[in-house]
Each structure stands twice: as C-alpha cells, then as structure tokens.
Amino acid sequence: MLRRSLRHTLRSPETMITTIALPIVILLMFVYVFGGAMNVDGAYIDYVVPGIILLCAGFGAGSTAVSVATDMSNGIIDRFRTLAISRASVLTGHVAGSVIRNLVMTGLVICVAVLLGFRPTTDPVRWLGAIAVLALFILAISWLSVALGLVAGTPEAANGFTFVIMFLPYVSSAFVPPESMPNALHWFAENQPVTPIIETVRGLLMGTAIGNSAVLAVAWCVGISVLGYLWARALFRKKTAR
C-alpha cells in the first residue's frame, strides 16, 4: 500500500509541484513584499521560514485527504476487500506515503529558503530534533487528513475540509509575533496547536528561546495523531462493514 501511494505521487507530478510552488510563492511574497514592514528580531526570512515549512506540510495534507476520498468513491476498496490483506494497511499506506512525500517536499522548500538567504544557526543534533518535530507534525495531520477524506463524500469536498489545517499557520506565530495581534486573535494564536510547533522548530533552527513549546508541540502532535487514527479507523470500519 505504501508502494501504491508513492506510485500515485510519481504519476501525479502536478500535485507535488503545486504543493511545493504555493509555499514558495507565499515565502517570496512575505519576504519581498511584506518583509520590510515586519518588526521582528533579526532577518525576517529567518523568522518566517519555520512557518512556511508547516504551511507546506498543510498543503500536502490536502492531497492525502483527496487520495483517500478517491479510493472510497471509485470502488477500489471493494477490490481490496477480496484480497488477503489487512484492512488497516489501506489507511497506513496513505499515512506512510504522506509522511515520506511531505518530508521530501519540506526539504525542497528549505533548500529554496537557503538560496533566498535563510541561515539556520544550529548543529546536527538540533537539525535532527527539528526534523523529528516536523515528522511528528506531518504524521498527526496525515492521520487527521485521512479521517477528513473518509468523512468527505467526494475528492473535491475532501480538499475543502483540509482548508482549516492550511489556515491555522496564518493565525499563529508563523508570520508575525502574536503580541502584534488584537486581543482575541492573540489568545487564539497562543493557544492553538501550530504555534508551539513553529516556536519549537524556530528555536531548534535559529537558537531562539523554546520554553515549554517543545512539550506542548509533542503533546499536540501525539493528541492529534491518536484522535485522527481512532477517528479514521472507526469511519473506515463503518464504511467497509457493508
């Protein structure tokens, strides 16, 4: 199932190009159009790249939900039910493929950011820590996306359901410090799951203070992963019980 998921990715290069191109365009826009007006410590590109990385993973999650919804609507699941395979392997293959695909795309976006002037001040151990946090976040949103793909009736609806995931980085510390936002938005930005993940990745890559963000980031990722897994498993069992 993992091999099948990766083959579908290779046969749909426009999806990967779009998923990579959109974060890069947003990066260029914020750095070169809005960056001069942003008041942050240090170069703005060093501040904004961690948020762009998570945004890239959010765009990739949309394709995972669409793939699951497509499988549920085109009859292939009935074919799988006649084979001697585990039902859980269908969903696990989508999630494993999503993690690999999104890590590769995230790496490409980081390479582009370095070419644009992004300069991490970190060591190999902290790089591994940042990659581990990103992988955990991608795992979490992949399971959530699988569940959303099962809820959706069509691939188009699945793509729309993942909009919330892609929207969260905009109301976080990804692009501006939460302190610059109005009170209500400030509270939301400080208490939503994406902010501690961004602060952890930013701290690991740029040496800024992390505080309790790492604990919160891991807790959010594990919680979302468990919720997404249980939700997806229950939905898949119900939809394939007939």
C-alpha positions in Angstrom: 0.0 0.0 0.0 2.9 2.3 0.6 4.4 1.5 -2.8 0.9 2.2 -4.3 0.7 5.6 -2.6 4.2 6.6 -3.8 3.4 5.5 -7.3 0.3 7.6 -7.4 2.5 10.6 -6.3 5.1 10.0 -9.0 2.3 9.7 -11.6 0.8 13.0 -10.5 3.8 15.4 -10.5 1.4 18.4 -10.8 0.3 17.7 -7.3 3.8 17.8 -5.9 4.7 20.9 -8.0 1.6 22.7 -6.7 2.3 21.7 -3.1 5.9 23.0 -3.4 5.1 26.1 -5.5 2.4 27.5 -3.3 4.6 27.7 -0.1 7.5 29.1 -2.2 5.3 31.8 -3.7 4.0 32.7 -0.2 7.6 32.8 1.1 8.6 35.2 -1.7 5.5 37.3 -1.0 6.1 37.7 2.7 9.9 38.2 2.4 10.0 40.6 -0.5 6.6 42.3 -0.4 5.7 42.4 3.3 9.0 41.7 4.9 10.2 45.3 5.0 7.2 46.2 7.2 7.6 43.4 9.7 9.2 44.2 13.0 11.0 41.0 14.3 14.4 40.3 15.8 16.9 39.6 13.1 16.2 38.9 9.4 12.6 38.3 8.5 13.3 35.3 6.3 14.9 33.6 9.3 11.7 34.3 11.3 9.2 33.2 8.6 10.7 30.0 7.2 9.6 27.7 10.1 6.0 28.8 9.5 6.3 28.3 5.7 7.6 24.8 6.4 4.5 23.9 8.4 2.4 25.5 5.7 4.0 23.3 3.1 3.0 20.2 5.2 -0.6 21.6 5.4 -0.8 21.8 1.6 0.5 18.3 1.4 -2.2 17.1 3.7 -4.8 18.2 1.3 -3.6 15.7 -1.3 -3.8 12.9 1.3 -7.4 13.6 2.0 -8.2 13.7 -1.7 -6.5 10.4 -2.3 -8.5 8.7 0.5 -11.7 10.2 -0.7 -10.9 9.0 -4.3 -10.3 5.4 -3.0 -13.6 5.4 -1.2 -15.6 6.7 -4.2 -14.1 4.8 -7.1 -14.7 1.2 -5.9 -11.1 0.1 -5.3 -11.9 -0.6 -1.6 -14.3 -3.3 -2.7 -11.5 -4.8 -4.7 -9.2 -4.7 -1.7 -11.7 -6.5 0.4 -11.4 -9.5 -1.8 -7.7 -9.7 -1.3 -5.8 -11.3 1.6 -4.6 -8.1 3.1 -5.2 -6.2 6.3 -7.9 -3.5 6.1 -5.7 -1.3 8.2 -3.0 -1.4 5.6 -5.0 0.7 3.2 -5.0 3.7 5.6 -1.5 3.0 6.9 -0.2 3.1 3.3 -1.8 6.5 2.8 -0.3 7.9 6.0 3.2 6.5 5.4 3.2 7.8 1.9 2.1 11.2 3.1 4.9 11.4 5.7 7.6 10.5 3.1 6.1 12.8 0.5 5.8 15.8 2.8 9.2 15.4 4.3 10.7 15.4 0.8 8.7 18.5 -0.2 9.6 20.2 3.1 13.3 19.5 2.4 13.0 21.1 -1.1 11.3 24.2 0.4 14.1 24.5 3.0 16.7 24.3 0.1 14.9 27.2 -1.7 14.8 29.2 1.5 18.6 28.7 1.9 19.1 30.0 -1.6 17.0 33.1 -0.7 19.1 33.8 2.4 17.7 31.6 5.2 20.6 31.0 7.6 20.0 28.5 10.4 22.3 28.8 13.3 22.2 25.2 14.6 24.1 22.0 14.9 23.4 18.5 13.5 21.7 17.4 16.8 19.2 20.3 16.7 18.6 19.7 13.0 17.6 16.1 13.8 15.4 17.4 16.6 13.7 19.9 14.2 13.2 17.1 11.6 11.7 14.8 14.3 9.2 17.5 15.3 8.3 18.1 11.7 7.8 14.4 11.1 5.6 14.1 14.2 3.5 17.1 12.9 3.2 15.6 9.5 2.2 12.2 11.0 -0.5 14.0 13.0 -2.0 16.0 10.1 -1.8 12.9 7.9 -4.0 10.8 10.2 -6.4 13.8 10.5 -6.4 14.2 6.8 -7.2 10.5 6.3 -10.2 10.9 8.6 -11.4 14.0 6.8 -11.0 12.2 3.5 -13.3 9.4 4.9 -15.8 12.0 6.1 -16.0 13.7 2.7 -18.3 12.3 0.1 -16.1 13.4 -2.9 -12.5 14.3 -3.5 -13.5 17.9 -4.0 -15.1 18.1 -0.6 -12.1 16.4 1.0 -9.9 19.2 -0.4 -12.2 21.7 1.1 -12.2 20.1 4.5 -8.4 20.4 4.8 -8.7 24.1 4.4 -8.8 24.5 8.2 -5.4 22.8 8.5 -3.9 25.1 5.9 -5.4 28.2 7.6 -4.1 27.6 11.1 -0.5 28.8 10.4 -1.8 32.2 9.3 -3.2 32.8 12.7 -0.1 31.8 14.7 3.4 33.0 15.2 4.3 31.9 11.7 4.4 35.3 10.0 4.1 37.9 12.8 4.6 37.7 16.6 1.2 37.0 18.3 1.8 40.1 20.5 1.1 42.3 17.5 -2.4 40.9 17.0 -5.7 42.1 18.6 -6.5 40.5 22.0 -8.9 37.8 20.7 -6.5 36.7 17.9 -3.6 36.9 20.3 -5.2 34.5 22.6 -6.1 32.1 19.8 -2.6 32.3 18.3 -1.0 31.5 21.6 -3.3 28.5 22.4 -3.7 26.8 19.0 -1.6 23.7 18.1 0.5 25.2 15.4 2.2 28.0 17.4 4.2 25.8 19.8 5.3 23.6 16.9 6.6 26.6 15.0 8.3 28.0 18.1 10.0 24.7 18.7 11.2 24.4 15.1 12.3 28.0 15.1 14.1 27.6 18.4 15.9 24.4 17.2 17.0 26.0 13.9 17.6 29.6 14.9 18.6 29.3 18.6 15.6 31.3 19.9 14.0 30.5 23.3 11.8 27.4 23.2 10.5 27.4 26.8 7.6 24.9 27.2 6.8 25.0 23.5 8.6 21.6 22.9 6.4 19.8 25.4 3.2 21.5 24.1 4.3 20.7 20.5 4.8 17.0 21.2 1.6 16.8 23.2 -0.5 18.4 20.4 1.0 16.2 17.8 0.5 13.0 19.8 -3.0 14.0 20.7 -4.0 14.9 17.1 -2.3 11.6 15.8 -4.3 9.5 18.3 -7.5 11.4 17.6 -7.0 11.1 13.8 -6.1 7.4 14.0 -9.1 6.5 16.1 -11.5 8.6 14.1 -10.2 7.2 10.8 -10.3 3.6 12.0 -13.9 4.0 13.2 -15.0 5.6 10.0 -13.2 3.1 7.8 -14.6 0.2 9.7 -18.1 1.6 9.4 -17.8 2.4 5.7 -16.4 -1.1 4.8 -18.7 -3.1 7.0 -21.3 -3.4 4.3 
